[in-house]
Amino acid sequence: MSEQLSEFDVAILGSGPAGLQAAVHAARTRVSTVVLGRMQSSSLYKAHIENYCCVNGPVEGEKVLAEGREQARRFGATFMDQDVLSIEKGDDAKFRIRLETGDSLACWSVILAMGISRNRLNVPGEKELLGKGVSYCVDCDANFFRGQTVAVVGDGSAAACGALVLLMTAGEVHLIYNDLNVAENLVHQVESSRIHLHGNRSVAAILGGNSVQGVLLDSGEKLEVSGVFIELGAKGAIELTSMLDVALDSETMRYIVTSKKQETNVPGLYAAGDICGPPWQMAKAVGEGCVAGLEASVYVRRETGRLK
């Protein structure tokens, strides 16, 4: 399938409260706006809200997100329920975003609002072997497993894409998943590769002493591996921006540093919500999303000569 390139002024990564509020404000200023990602991936989706100003809770997070999505759509925002695989910035000052379908977007500004990953397998051996063969980032740690046998665990695009990336360095790759929830194009790439697929399976334990030696599946089968990459959901902001040299907080190196205008150190790149650090509250996410949406719009209109 040939790649298709779409162009927007602003691309927002994340369909949680920060991303939706950014979409509302960006779209209202008449800049073309696209929101990427699945609403179900937001940590608010399965939560209940009772501490947000002017909302008499508890209110289901799913309902709040659905209404926010419709509100942003009324103002002109476009929604694409796809995960992002990579972000680059070209010589023309535009960002290029590659989607899980293989298609790409070009835009003047990007707002990172996909939150942070809190997903863990919560199985024996996971915590004990972290850094000793257990990793949560293929892009960060793939080179440590050159020529070795590894396993990737997860149902989303991060796991599927990560397994494909590992084929270039690891000797053998196992993908363990329950139900592979990714675009058809990505499913085809995985199924036609030399990745060993273990569908309708989950990990019961990670085995090893001083380092990972294997994984135990819920079926009772044991796989001998020296590395386990836990990739649950979509790629996070840290992995996606690794090629852009985005500044992170010096204390934990987990959060993106922004100005009061939600600007990162990369021109045209903004961030809002949980990825900017605690407190992890809807009120903070919405406020930062508002600022990011307005500032991204100003940036686009200035860069394109539309700012009067």
ABEGO torsion letter per residue (X at the ends): XBBBBBBBABBBBEABAAAAAAAAAAAAAGBBBBBBEBAAABAAAABBBAABBGBBOBBBAAAAAAAAAAAAAAAGBBBBBBBBABBBBBAAGBBBBBBAAGBBBBBABBBBAAEBBABBAGBBGAAAABGAGBBABAAAAAAAABGBBBBBBEABAAAAAAAAAAAAABABBBBBBABBBBBAAAAAAAAABABBBBBGBBBABBBEBABBAEBBBAAGBBBBBABBBBBBEBBBAAAAAAAAGBBBBAAAGABBBBBAAGBBABBGBBBBEAAAEOBBBAAAAAAAAAAAAAAAAAAAAAAAGABX
